[in-house]
Amino acid sequence: NSTMLMTMRTLVSVAIILSLMTAGITTAQSGSRSITSLANQSSFSPTQRAQIETFAADWASQLSTGTDVRKARRELISPLTAPGVTPIFRQIYSGAVLDDLVKVVDEQEEVSRAINAIQIMGYLGSRQAQSWLLDHLDITIEPRMPVRLWSAIALSRARDQGPIEHRSQPGQLRSVR
């Protein structure tokens, strides 16, 4: 009976620890989702910047290695589709997530993950994201046809976010046409 009691206590302890760990993960992700409320701000505290960076890193990691790539894409796009997104938020958010998205495209053999990353880039609206997309329309830079195609689609979405500023834009767009 003593052994049975110890086993039950151990199982209950393990169950409590697992539920606390799961609650911590859920809380972290729920807290991360709240950056949508930051999207229309024009100034950010260091804590808010850290919150944006954590959100971007967490979901970019999910995009890169997680099982639910579509959910990661939706979460990363969500703050960018909020009403009244400010240019400074776009800049901070793009700075926090763009390098991770580029890694997903460049380092993943799985084209579907790359395409999801490119779709997110189309919503960023930053000069760096637009420049990357424009560069990846070129077959000499990007040999994978699906990546070039989705770069063109994302670039068209990026144009909705603001003007595209790239030194070789006219020549590249003419060659794509």
Salt bridges, closest charged atoms under 4 A:
GLU75 OE2 - ARG33 NE 3.21
GLU110 OE1 - ARG113 NE 3.17
ASP135 OD1 - HIS166 NE2 3.04
GLU142 OE2 - ARG144 NE 2.79
GLU165 OE1 - ARG127 NH2 2.56
